[in-house]
Amino acid sequence: MNTTQISAQETAANGLASRGMLAVLVAQFLSAMADNLLFVAAIALLKTAAHGEALLPLLQVVFVVAFIVLAPYVGPVADAFPKGRVMLYANLIKLLGALMILFGANSLLGYAIAGIGAAIYSPAKYGILTQLVHPDRLVKANGLLEGSTIAAILLGVLAGGWLTDQSVVLAVAVSAGMYLLAALANLGIPRLPVIHRFVRHELAHLLKQFIHNLVVLWGIRDVRFAIIGTSLFWGMGASLRLLIFAWVPVALSLLDNQAPANLMGLVSIGIVVGAGLAAVSVRLEQANRAILGSLALGPLIVLLAPMHAFAPAAVILMLVGVAGGYFVVPLNALLQERGHETIGAGRTLAVQNFFENLAMLGMAGLYFLAIEAGMNPVTVAYGFGIVVTLGMAALAVWRLRGGRSC
């Protein structure tokens, strides 16, 4: 056996402190930081374009389209090849998107290419955890990965806010450099065994298989709960970060990029705290506890809408992060474990990404329609909070009643 190729059992035995897990965390930190730095830079570029404010929701749309279109394929790819190598090539595609923007391509086009890399990266990033740690450490491993991700988001948006106020070109260049470093870090992940190799003619049937996987997972009550919950959360989160950039100038009268970036950073800090609380207090069989976090999200956004001062807005958004982190980490772990037991972690994460990005696309579409209708960002924030409140309340009622219908 190649010295870099180790069994899943040997890798899992090394636990959370293994070389592979460390490489995953470093690569994910760098890649996620670059993602968010590039996001802020792309917003800054659009804001300087004609009708740029109205184009902001399209930034989210072009990014998530790849997740939806490629959903039948990225999961099987993640399971058919060593996941560390899949992550490597995905980061190189993200690098290509950043370089396109750096050298003058339309920011929406470059960000769409980065979205393709992100779509390929995601199933491998989460699916690799089931090969690196034992199931009883999966929640903690998710906590570490989410913590690394959110810390990177924090630094990425803060650095992006500062750098774009200095030079948007510099911000894009830094993001490209970080994608390159992330790809190099991926080389430190051991060559893990593949979960499910492609067989002859399988590529021609991947769409049919994806639909089959979707039906299989949807028939499992725990998986259905996790998919609906994470989709609502990430759909909300994606729209919230766009809303913050539109809401801050109107509500707080702050016109720079640093202020909304700082608020996004506080949401990230809150998610780290919430993820940590979930990692130490929630086991897989206690996933219903996550509902407590979900029920706080919508009312907090409603409270945010009328704020006119930075400090109370910052406190509210940090609490949004805490509630969100406590909610999403147990659901991710539940989904990965149930999916690993049935169709494979990579395929499960592809189905999850499909639903999550449909939710992001739907909420971005609603946001776009609200802006086109001339609604004030404060009014949009009120409506957004009410929609989230109703959605999470409906999920909680269904789950606590036993999930007999959805």
DASULHU-V615168 format. One record per backbone hydrogen bond with DSSP energy under -0.5 kcal/mol. NH is the residue of the N-H (numbers start at 1). CO is the residue of the C=O. E is the energy in kcal/mol with one decimal. If there is no record, write none. Layout:
# DASULHU-V615168
nh | co | e
NH | CO | E
NH | CO | E
This chain:
# DASULHU-V615168
nh | co | e
5 | 2 | -1.8
6 | 4 | -0.7
6 | 191 | -0.5
11 | 7 | -2.3
12 | 8 | -2.8
13 | 9 | -1.9
14 | 10 | -1.0
14 | 11 | -0.9
15 | 11 | -0.7
15 | 12 | -1.0
17 | 14 | -0.8
18 | 15 | -1.4
22 | 18 | -2.1
23 | 19 | -2.4
24 | 20 | -2.3
25 | 21 | -2.4
26 | 22 | -2.4
27 | 23 | -2.7
28 | 24 | -2.8
29 | 25 | -2.3
30 | 26 | -2.4
31 | 27 | -2.6
32 | 28 | -2.8
33 | 29 | -2.2
34 | 30 | -2.2
35 | 31 | -2.4
36 | 32 | -2.0
37 | 33 | -2.2
38 | 34 | -2.7
39 | 35 | -1.9
40 | 36 | -2.2
41 | 37 | -2.2
42 | 38 | -2.6
43 | 39 | -2.2
44 | 40 | -2.3
45 | 41 | -2.2
46 | 42 | -2.3
47 | 43 | -2.5
48 | 44 | -0.8
48 | 45 | -0.6
49 | 46 | -1.4
52 | 49 | -1.8
55 | 51 | -0.9
55 | 52 | -0.6
56 | 52 | -0.7
56 | 53 | -0.8
58 | 55 | -1.0
59 | 55 | -0.9
59 | 56 | -1.2
60 | 56 | -0.8
61 | 57 | -1.8
62 | 58 | -2.8
63 | 59 | -1.1
64 | 60 | -2.0
65 | 61 | -1.7
66 | 62 | -0.5
68 | 64 | -1.6
69 | 65 | -2.9
70 | 66 | -2.5
71 | 68 | -0.6
73 | 70 | -2.0
74 | 70 | -2.3
75 | 71 | -0.8
77 | 73 | -1.9
78 | 74 | -2.3
79 | 75 | -1.8
80 | 76 | -1.7
81 | 77 | -1.1
85 | 82 | -0.8
86 | 82 | -1.6
87 | 83 | -2.3
88 | 84 | -1.7
89 | 85 | -2.3
90 | 86 | -2.1
91 | 87 | -2.1
92 | 88 | -1.5
93 | 89 | -1.6
94 | 90 | -2.1
95 | 91 | -2.3
96 | 92 | -1.8
97 | 93 | -1.9
98 | 94 | -2.2
99 | 95 | -2.5
100 | 96 | -2.2
101 | 97 | -1.8
102 | 98 | -2.5
103 | 99 | -2.1
104 | 101 | -1.7
105 | 100 | -2.9
110 | 106 | -2.5
111 | 107 | -2.2
112 | 108 | -1.6
113 | 109 | -1.9
114 | 110 | -2.0
115 | 111 | -1.7
116 | 112 | -1.4
117 | 113 | -1.7
118 | 114 | -2.3
119 | 115 | -2.4
120 | 116 | -1.8
121 | 117 | -2.1
122 | 118 | -2.1
123 | 119 | -0.7
124 | 120 | -0.7
125 | 121 | -2.5
126 | 122 | -2.1
127 | 123 | -2.5
128 | 124 | -1.8
129 | 126 | -1.3
130 | 127 | -0.9
131 | 128 | -1.1
132 | 128 | -0.9
132 | 129 | -0.6
133 | 129 | -2.0
134 | 12 | -0.5
137 | 134 | -2.1
138 | 135 | -1.4
141 | 137 | -2.7
142 | 138 | -2.6
143 | 139 | -2.3
144 | 140 | -2.4
145 | 141 | -2.6
146 | 142 | -3.3
147 | 143 | -2.6
148 | 144 | -2.8
149 | 145 | -2.6
150 | 146 | -3.1
151 | 147 | -2.5
152 | 148 | -2.0
153 | 149 | -2.5
154 | 150 | -2.8
155 | 151 | -2.4
156 | 152 | -3.0
157 | 153 | -2.9
158 | 154 | -2.2
159 | 155 | -2.9
160 | 156 | -2.5
161 | 157 | -2.7
162 | 158 | -2.1
163 | 159 | -3.3
164 | 160 | -2.5
165 | 161 | -1.1
166 | 162 | -0.8
166 | 163 | -0.8
167 | 163 | -4.1
171 | 167 | -1.8
172 | 168 | -2.3
173 | 169 | -2.3
174 | 170 | -2.4
175 | 171 | -1.9
176 | 172 | -2.1
177 | 173 | -2.1
178 | 174 | -1.9
179 | 175 | -1.9
180 | 176 | -1.8
181 | 177 | -2.0
182 | 178 | -2.3
183 | 179 | -2.2
184 | 180 | -1.9
185 | 181 | -2.2
186 | 182 | -1.8
187 | 183 | -0.7
187 | 184 | -0.9
188 | 185 | -1.9
189 | 186 | -1.7
191 | 4 | -1.9
192 | 190 | -1.4
193 | 6 | -0.7
195 | 79 | -1.7
196 | 79 | -2.4
202 | 199 | -2.1
204 | 201 | -0.6
205 | 202 | -2.0
206 | 203 | -1.1
209 | 205 | -2.4
210 | 206 | -2.9
211 | 207 | -2.2
212 | 208 | -2.1
213 | 209 | -3.2
214 | 210 | -2.7
215 | 211 | -2.2
216 | 212 | -2.7
217 | 213 | -2.7
218 | 214 | -2.5
219 | 215 | -1.1
220 | 217 | -1.9
221 | 219 | -0.6
224 | 220 | -2.8
225 | 221 | -2.3
226 | 222 | -2.3
227 | 223 | -3.0
228 | 224 | -2.4
229 | 225 | -2.4
230 | 226 | -2.8
231 | 227 | -2.1
232 | 228 | -2.4
233 | 229 | -2.2
234 | 230 | -2.8
235 | 231 | -2.4
236 | 232 | -2.1
237 | 233 | -2.8
238 | 234 | -2.5
239 | 235 | -1.6
240 | 236 | -2.5
241 | 237 | -1.9
242 | 238 | -1.1
243 | 239 | -2.7
244 | 240 | -2.5
245 | 241 | -1.1
246 | 242 | -1.2
247 | 243 | -3.2
248 | 244 | -2.5
249 | 245 | -0.5
250 | 246 | -0.7
251 | 247 | -3.2
252 | 248 | -2.2
253 | 248 | -0.7
254 | 248 | -0.9
255 | 253 | -0.5
260 | 256 | -0.5
261 | 257 | -1.5
262 | 258 | -2.7
263 | 259 | -1.9
264 | 260 | -2.4
265 | 261 | -2.2
266 | 262 | -1.8
267 | 263 | -1.7
268 | 264 | -1.8
269 | 265 | -2.2
270 | 266 | -2.3
271 | 267 | -2.1
272 | 268 | -2.1
273 | 269 | -2.1
274 | 270 | -2.9
275 | 271 | -3.2
276 | 272 | -2.3
277 | 273 | -2.4
278 | 274 | -2.3
279 | 275 | -2.5
280 | 276 | -1.6
281 | 277 | -1.2
282 | 278 | -2.1
286 | 283 | -2.1
287 | 284 | -1.3
289 | 286 | -2.2
290 | 287 | -1.9
291 | 288 | -1.7
292 | 289 | -1.6
293 | 290 | -1.0
294 | 290 | -1.4
295 | 291 | -2.0
296 | 292 | -0.5
296 | 293 | -0.9
297 | 293 | -0.7
297 | 294 | -0.9
298 | 294 | -0.6
300 | 296 | -1.6
301 | 297 | -1.7
302 | 298 | -2.1
303 | 299 | -2.1
304 | 300 | -1.6
305 | 301 | -1.7
306 | 302 | -0.6
307 | 304 | -2.1
313 | 309 | -1.4
314 | 310 | -2.5
315 | 311 | -2.1
316 | 312 | -2.3
317 | 313 | -2.4
318 | 314 | -2.0
319 | 315 | -2.1
320 | 316 | -2.0
321 | 317 | -1.8
322 | 318 | -2.1
323 | 319 | -2.5
324 | 320 | -2.4
325 | 321 | -2.9
326 | 322 | -2.2
327 | 323 | -1.4
328 | 324 | -2.7
329 | 325 | -1.6
331 | 327 | -0.8
332 | 328 | -2.3
333 | 329 | -2.1
334 | 330 | -2.4
335 | 331 | -2.4
336 | 332 | -2.5
337 | 333 | -2.4
338 | 334 | -2.3
339 | 335 | -2.5
340 | 336 | -2.7
341 | 337 | -1.5
342 | 338 | -0.6
342 | 339 | -1.1
343 | 339 | -1.1
344 | 339 | -2.2
348 | 344 | -2.1
349 | 345 | -2.6
350 | 346 | -1.7
351 | 347 | -2.0
352 | 348 | -2.4
353 | 349 | -2.7
354 | 350 | -2.1
355 | 351 | -2.0
356 | 352 | -2.9
357 | 353 | -2.7
358 | 354 | -1.7
359 | 355 | -2.2
360 | 356 | -2.2
361 | 357 | -2.7
362 | 358 | -2.8
363 | 359 | -2.6
364 | 360 | -2.6
365 | 361 | -2.3
366 | 362 | -2.2
367 | 363 | -2.3
368 | 364 | -2.6
369 | 365 | -2.4
370 | 366 | -2.3
371 | 367 | -2.3
372 | 368 | -2.7
373 | 369 | -1.8
374 | 371 | -1.6
375 | 370 | -2.3
380 | 376 | -2.4
381 | 377 | -2.1
382 | 378 | -1.9
383 | 379 | -2.4
384 | 380 | -2.8
385 | 381 | -2.4
386 | 382 | -2.0
387 | 383 | -2.3
388 | 384 | -2.3
389 | 385 | -2.3
390 | 386 | -2.5
391 | 387 | -2.4
392 | 388 | -2.6
393 | 389 | -2.2
394 | 390 | -2.3
395 | 391 | -1.9
396 | 392 | -2.3
397 | 393 | -2.4
398 | 394 | -2.3
399 | 395 | -2.6
400 | 396 | -2.7
401 | 397 | -1.4
402 | 399 | -1.7
403 | 398 | -2.6
